[in-house]
C-alpha cells in the first residue's frame, strides 16, 4: 500500500467516529496517484493514521473507509473476513425453513462499502456499486461461493450510482452456473418466481419481506387495492391472509402478468380464494379515476418507487407522496387501513409523517398510525452510518 490520503486540519472527526465516507472537500492531498479503487492509508494533517480504505478520484466520495485498526490494512484477507462475518450474521436473522432469499451483505452497514450481495435459493446476486468493489468482485464472488455453497454468482451492477464512480453498468454471470430464467424462492409460506437477470433491484424487493408479513394482520375479508404492485408482493400476502378481493395496479403489463402467475403458483385462483384483478396504467391517474367513480376499499397499499434520488428532488418528491396518499386515503372506507411507504432515503421519517399529515388534512380524514415499518433486518442500519436507513412506512387507520 503505497498511497496516502492526507486530510485537512479538523476534517478527521467524522472518520474517527467511523463514518466510512470521506468527501473530496476534506482532503488536502493524496500521494502516489492511486488508481480508482486502489487501497490507501488515510492520515490526519499531523500524519497520524485514521484508517484504511479505497480511493476513487472520479467520485465525490473520494475514500470509503473499511478498517480503522492499525494492524488490519485493506487487503484480500480483510475483505474475505468481513464478507464471512456479514454472511454469518444472517444465520440468526433468517430461518432457512421459512425464507430462502435474503440480503447477505448490505454495503457500508456490513462494513463492506459498495458491495451488495443477495441470495435467492441456490444463486447469489452481486452488485458492485463502487470502483473498489468492482476491481475485487471476482475474488469476492469466489469467497461468497465457498462460504454459502451456492451454485453461481450473477452480477446486477446495472445501477445509476456507478456513473458517479466512472463505471459503466454491467450484468452477467461472474462465477459458477448462470441462473435459470426464473428462480423459485420461499418467503413465509409464499412461493415466488424471481427473474434475477431483469427483475427490479437484484430481482425482488427483499427489503419489504417483513412488511409483507405484517400486512397479513389487516387483510382478512378485506377488499384490497395494491398500488405499484410490481409482481404482486403485498397483494399476494393479503390474499394468503384471507382477503376477499385484490386489485393490482402497475404501469408494467409484464409485471402484472408475473403477479398473476404468482396467484396461480400459490393456489390463490381456486374456489373460495380472493378474486384478483389487474389494471395497467399510471397509478396517479388510475386512482383519480377510481376516486371519481366512488370506489372504496378496506385496505390500500401504496409502495411507490423512489421519488427522490438527490436533495434537489425532495420538494417534488414530497408533492408526489402527498398526492398519492391523498388519493389512497380518499379511496378508503371509514375505518379502513392504509399501508404506505417511501423508499427515498432523502425523505426522512419525520418528513414523511408530515406529508401524511398534510394529505389527511386536505382530504378531511382522521388518520391514526398503528405501526411504523422499516426495511427488513437483513438490511441493518449501522449507527455510524445512518444513511443506511431509507425505507419507512406506516400502517394507519383512516376514519
Buried (B, 14 or more C-beta within 10 A) or exposed (E): EEBBBBBEEEBBEBBEEBBBBBEEEBBEEBEBEBEBBBBBBBBBEEEEEBBBBBBBBEBEBBBBBBBBEEEBBBEEEBBBBBBBEBBEBBEEEBEEEEBBBBBBBBBBBBBBBBBBBBBBBBBBBBBBBBBBBBBBBBBBBBBBBEBBEBBBBBBBBBBEBBEBBBBEEBBEBBBBEBBEEBBBBBBBEBBBBBBBBEBEBBBBBBBBBBBBBBBBEBBEEBBBBBBBBBBBBBBBBBBBBBBBBBBBBBBBEEBBEBBBBBBEBBEBBEEEBBBBEBBBEEBBEBBBEBBEEEBBBBBBBBBBEBBBEEEEBBEEBBEBBBBBBBBBBBBBEEEBBBBBBBBBBBBBBEBBBBBBEBBBEBBEBEBEEBBEBBBBBBBBBBEEBEBBBBBBBBBBBBE
